[in-house]
Structures are given as structure tokens and as C-alpha cells.
């Protein structure tokens, strides 16, 4: 792994040796694209790596299942979920979940 890839994938360092080859390949592909990302995309990618690997294996499996369920929905329903998620992300953290 190049020094640049190590830097980009630093949030995954603790998990790297336990990852299966397919996941390593996926993350190396992301690291390869990373320099071409905008600063906001780079920041989001780093946060997502940290968030993903802070989850327990059970939590990760739950997220995968939810993703599969959403992928099976009709396009208009998926769009509705994406819109709600954008609204949620724009809500200040101290107000999330209150309604």
C-alpha cells in the first residue's frame, strides 16, 4: 500500500488485517479515487469510514439489510427516503428526533 493510500485509509487501520480481500479491494479503489474528490467528498468519505468501523458486526449487518430493503423499493419511494434523509442531515443535532 502506498503512503497516500495508508493516509486515506487510516480510519480502517485497526480492521485492515481482518478484512477479506474483496473489502480491501473496494477500499483501495476508494483510496485511488480520493485525490479526485472534492474536499467535501473527501471529508464525507473519511467520516463514513470512521462511522462504519465504529459499528459492531451486528450493527453493520443491520445496516446492510436495511440497504438491501431500500434498494428493492420503487424509485419514487427511494427518492422520498433520500429527501427525508437530506432534511434530517440539515436539522441541527440538538433538534434531531424531536417533533
C-alpha positions, -999 to +999 in steps of 0.1 A: +000+000+000+013+034-009+019+061+017-011+081+002-034+050+004-023+045+041-032+081+049-066+079+032-074+046+047-060+054+082-095+051+098-095+015+087-060+006+100-072-014+130-095-035+109-073-039+078-057-072+086-090-088+094-108-076+063-115-101+035-097-094+001-129-081-016-134-054+010-097-044+008-101-041-030-131-019-026-114+004-001-082+006-022-104+017-051-119+044-030-084+055-020-074+056-057-103+080-064-098+100-033-074+127-048-100+135-075-128+140-049-138+175-038-128+185-003-164+179+009-165+144-007-131+136+009-144+148+043-176+127+040-156+097+029-134+099+060-164+103+083-182+074+067-151+052+072-148+061+108-186+057+114-187+023+096-158+008+115-171+021+149-202-001+144-203-036+158-205-065+133-242-069+143-249-032+136-231-034+102-253-064+093-284-045+102-273-016+081-266-039+051-301-054+055-318-020+056-298-010+025-310-041+006-346-034+016-344+002+004-328-010-029-359-031-036-383-002-032-397+016-062-377+046-074-403+071-061-401+056-026-363+056-026-363+093-037-387+101-008-364+084+017-333+102+003-352+135+006-362+128+042-326+119+050-313+152+035-338+171+056-326+151+087-290+159+080-298+196+078-315+196+111-293+207+140-282+177+161-299+190+192-332+190+174-330+156+157-356+132+168-378+159+183-412+165+166 
